Amino acid sequence: MVLNLIKLCVGCESVEQLQDWIKLRTQEQRALGEPAEQFHTTRMVPKRVEELTDGGSLYWVIKGTVQCRQKLIDIRPFRDAEGVSRCHLVLEPKLVRTQFQPRRAFQGWRYLDPKDAPADLGAAGDDAEMPPELRRELTELGLL
């Protein structure tokens, strides 16, 4: 059974800004001779790894709404220099925009059942080209 994660994208103002950050980070990795892969470091290690890596995604909450997702490729636990357990959520660098779904703030990540996840834009016959600001406002008004 597939399972997803959901997490706040702290400090990020838009999907475009997140995409720029991913691009910059992978360029820095290449310049340092490191493998260019996108990952997010988190303190807690998910226990349901097989379900997450069986087609699951990390859904990003940006400015109070789920706006995009990235496919989870791998989950790699490790210990940092201070001996603290952490893990890398290895992600496909491609962002997939989703329908806006309001979310309250929370700490860390949470499991997200596929039935509760927002649909990808374009999947439900919606207008994927709608400006994000307009989409957010219409969602807040309950019109989308």
Secondary structure, DSSP 8 states (H G I E B T S, - for coil): ---EEEEE-TT---HHHHHHHHHHHHHHHHHTT----EEEEESS--S-HHHHTTT-EEEEEETTEEEEEEEEEEEEEEE-TTS-EEEEEEE-S--EEEEEEE----SSEEEE-GGGS--BTTTTS--TTS-HHHHHHHHHTT--
